[in-house]
Amino acid sequence: MKSNYNLRPMGEKDIPEGMRLKNAAGWNQMEGDWKLFLDSSQDGSMVAEYEGNVIGTVTTVNYSGRFSWIGMVLVDPEIRRMGIGTSLLKEAITRAKDKGTIRLDATPKGKLLYDTLGFEDEYGLKRHEIKAYPSNLIVHSKLTCSKISNHDLPNIIEYDQHVFGAPRAGILRSLYDIGPAYAWICGSGDNIQGYCFGRSGSNFEQIGPIIALNEEIAFSLLCHAIPQSKGRPIIIDIPDAQKAFIQSVEKIGFRIQRPFIRMYLGKHPYPGRPEQQFTIAGPEIG
């Protein structure tokens, strides 16, 4: 088929087509998420186009030259298995190769392709889902969490870059703007012990990232954020190493939905502090 499609940079005018492909795949992103990707892409987000129609997408979020994050590899379901997704992915890699490590969160099926391109495994994650907020949920902690304010954001942004591995001020400010009900902090000022963000999606509410010094703080933040979901289903993406946290969330009704594998290409000098990452922001942005 259509070997004469072309690749070009993605712009805001392409978001409706991105939403169409996203809906066909059953993914969770909203239009605001696409804008967030584009605002952080430095021209690394692309579409495949044929006869004026968008038939595929890929996004690349760059984190201050330390690493780039590839996501949203989508192809029109009517023309899959034609190499379009692979072409988009290779173009994204080419554009990102001089901007630090290339990272992504792969599905088990996607990992088969990424293995052939030289990506290495970093660690596994599992998406956990709960159908609705449990009305009998009690915060099992004496810790006091409070809503994040604009005053807290600079300290959170400074702290976060050491945990995540790179500055992501734009991402965190965007998450705060689109999901203020999910933005909670434990501690304050120079004594930050943990914080979380979240956002609404078309299918689920997503809580993450949750960054904390330990499992008790992380679980307390989650318990403060969950009631903001107003009865909608919730997803959280948890690194496999956070075993105590996984046990806690499963006790209140979360169940595994699907796995991911965090992978990287090239040297990886900025891994951050994975032990303090209890849920990620999402597989499309890390």
C-alpha positions in Angstrom: 0.0 0.0 0.0 0.7 3.7 0.3 4.5 3.7 0.2 4.4 7.3 -0.9 3.2 8.7 2.4 5.3 11.5 3.8 6.4 12.4 7.4 6.2 16.0 8.6 6.2 17.8 12.0 3.0 17.6 14.0 1.2 20.9 14.8 -1.9 21.9 16.8 -4.0 21.7 13.7 -3.3 17.9 13.7 -4.7 17.3 17.2 -8.2 16.3 16.0 -6.7 13.6 13.8 -4.5 12.5 16.7 -7.6 12.2 18.8 -9.3 10.1 16.1 -6.4 7.7 16.0 -6.2 7.7 19.8 -9.9 6.9 20.1 -9.5 4.1 17.6 -6.8 2.6 19.8 -8.9 3.0 23.0 -6.3 5.2 24.7 -6.9 7.7 27.4 -5.4 11.0 26.2 -7.4 14.3 25.9 -6.8 17.2 23.6 -4.9 19.0 26.3 -2.5 16.1 26.6 -1.6 16.4 22.9 -0.9 20.2 23.4 1.3 19.3 26.3 3.3 16.9 24.1 3.7 19.5 21.3 4.7 22.2 23.7 7.5 20.0 25.0 8.6 18.3 21.7 11.1 20.7 20.1 9.9 19.6 16.7 10.3 15.9 17.5 6.6 15.1 17.2 5.6 13.9 13.7 2.7 12.7 11.6 2.5 10.4 8.6 0.3 11.9 5.9 -1.1 10.3 2.8 -3.2 12.4 0.2 -3.7 15.1 2.9 -4.9 12.6 5.5 -3.1 11.9 8.8 -2.5 8.1 9.1 0.0 8.0 12.0 1.6 9.9 14.8 4.6 9.9 17.2 5.4 12.3 19.9 8.8 13.1 21.4 9.0 15.1 24.6 12.6 16.5 25.3 13.7 16.9 28.8 16.4 19.6 28.8 18.8 17.7 26.6 19.2 14.9 29.1 16.8 12.5 27.5 13.9 12.4 25.1 10.7 10.5 25.7 8.9 8.8 22.7 5.2 8.1 22.9 1.9 8.1 21.1 3.0 5.8 18.2 -0.4 5.4 16.5 -1.4 4.2 13.1 -4.8 4.2 11.4 -6.2 0.7 12.2 -7.2 0.2 8.5 -3.6 0.3 7.3 -1.5 -1.2 10.1 1.4 -3.6 9.4 2.6 -1.5 6.6 5.7 -0.2 8.3 4.2 3.3 9.0 4.7 3.1 12.8 8.2 1.9 12.3 9.0 4.8 10.0 7.6 7.3 12.5 9.6 5.7 15.3 12.8 5.7 13.3 12.3 9.4 12.4 11.7 10.3 16.0 14.9 8.5 17.0 16.9 10.3 14.3 15.6 13.7 15.5 16.2 12.8 19.2 19.6 11.1 19.0 21.6 14.3 19.6 19.4 15.3 22.6 20.5 12.7 25.2 19.2 9.3 26.0 16.1 8.1 24.2 13.5 6.5 26.6 10.1 5.1 26.3 7.6 2.8 28.1 6.8 -0.1 25.8 4.0 -2.7 25.7 5.2 -6.3 25.5 4.3 -6.3 21.8 6.1 -3.0 21.1 9.2 -4.3 23.0 9.8 -6.8 20.2 10.4 -4.0 17.8 12.3 -1.8 20.2 14.7 -4.7 20.9 15.6 -4.8 17.2 16.5 -1.1 17.3 18.9 -1.5 20.2 16.8 -0.4 23.1 17.7 -1.9 26.5 15.4 -2.8 29.4 15.4 -0.4 32.4 12.6 -1.9 34.5 9.1 -3.1 34.4 5.9 -1.3 35.4 2.2 -2.4 35.8 -0.9 -0.3 35.2 -3.3 -0.8 38.0 -7.0 0.1 37.7 -9.9 0.5 40.1 -13.4 0.9 38.8 -14.6 3.5 41.3 -13.5 5.2 44.4 -14.1 2.9 47.4 -16.5 4.8 49.8 -14.9 3.1 52.8 -11.4 4.2 52.0 -9.5 5.5 55.1 -6.2 7.2 54.9 -4.0 4.8 56.9 -1.5 7.4 57.9 -1.0 10.1 60.5 0.7 12.2 57.8 -0.8 15.4 56.8 -1.1 16.2 53.1 -2.3 19.5 51.7 -3.3 20.8 48.3 -0.3 22.1 46.2 -0.4 25.9 45.7 1.4 28.0 43.2 3.8 28.9 46.0 4.8 25.2 46.3 5.5 24.6 42.7 9.1 26.1 42.4 10.3 23.9 45.3 8.6 20.9 43.8 10.1 21.5 40.4 13.6 21.9 41.9 13.2 18.7 44.0 11.6 16.7 41.2 14.5 17.1 38.7 16.7 15.0 40.9 14.1 12.2 41.3 13.0 12.2 37.7 16.4 12.6 36.3 15.8 15.9 34.4 13.9 19.2 34.8 10.2 18.9 33.7 8.8 22.2 34.9 6.5 22.6 31.9 5.0 19.1 32.4 4.4 19.6 36.1 2.9 23.1 35.7 0.7 21.7 32.9 -0.5 18.9 35.2 -1.2 21.3 38.0 -3.2 23.5 35.6 -5.3 20.7 34.1 -5.7 18.6 37.3 -5.4 20.9 40.4 -7.7 18.6 42.4 -5.1 15.8 42.2 -2.1 18.0 43.2 -1.1 17.2 46.8 2.0 17.7 48.8 3.4 16.2 52.0 5.8 18.6 53.7 6.7 22.1 52.5 9.5 24.4 51.5 12.9 22.7 51.9 11.2 19.8 53.7 9.4 18.1 50.8 8.5 14.5 51.7 6.3 13.8 48.7 3.8 15.1 46.1 1.4 13.9 43.5 -0.3 15.1 40.4 -3.0 13.7 38.1 -5.3 14.4 35.2 -8.6 13.4 33.7 -8.7 11.2 30.6 -11.4 10.0 28.2 -11.6 6.6 29.9 -10.0 7.0 33.3 -8.7 9.4 35.8 -4.9 9.0 36.1 -3.0 9.7 39.3 0.7 10.3 38.8 3.4 11.1 39.2 3.6 10.2 42.9 7.0 11.0 44.2 7.7 10.2 47.9 10.5 9.3 50.4 8.7 6.1 51.3 5.7 3.9 50.7 3.7 5.3 53.6 3.9 8.9 52.2 3.2 7.7 48.7 0.1 5.8 49.8 -1.2 8.7 51.9 -0.9 11.0 48.9 -2.8 8.5 46.8 -5.5 8.3 49.4 -5.9 12.1 49.4 -6.1 12.2 45.6 -8.5 9.3 45.0 -11.6 11.0 46.3 -11.2 13.7 43.7 -12.1 11.2 41.0 -15.8 11.6 41.6 -16.6 8.0 41.1 -14.8 7.6 37.7 -12.4 4.7 37.1 -8.8 5.4 38.1 -5.4 4.1 36.7 -2.0 4.3 38.2 1.3 3.1 36.6 3.6 1.6 39.2 7.2 0.4 38.9 7.5 -3.3 39.7 10.1 -2.6 42.4 7.6 -0.8 44.6 6.3 -4.0 46.1 5.0 -2.6 49.4 3.1 0.2 47.6 1.6 -2.4 45.2 0.4 -4.5 48.2 -1.2 -1.4 49.7 -3.0 -0.3 46.6 -4.2 -3.9 45.9 -5.7 -4.0 49.4 -8.0 -1.1 48.5 -9.2 -2.7 45.3 -6.7 -1.8 42.5 -6.0 -4.6 40.0 -3.4 -5.1 37.3 -4.7 -4.0 33.9 -1.6 -4.3 31.7 2.3 -4.3 31.8 4.8 -1.9 30.4 8.6 -2.1 30.1 10.7 1.0 30.5 13.5 1.0 27.9 16.3 3.3 26.8 18.6 3.7 23.8 22.2 5.1 24.2 24.1 6.0 27.3 21.9 6.6 30.3 23.6 9.0 32.8 20.4 10.5 34.3 18.3 7.7 35.7 17.1 9.8 38.6 16.0 8.1 41.8 13.6 5.3 40.8 13.2 4.3 44.4 11.2 7.5 45.0 9.0 7.1 42.0 5.8 5.3 43.1 3.7 6.1 40.1 4.7 7.7 36.8 3.0 10.5 34.9 2.1 8.2 32.1 3.9 6.0 29.5 3.8 8.8 26.9 5.7 11.2 29.1 7.5 9.2 31.7 
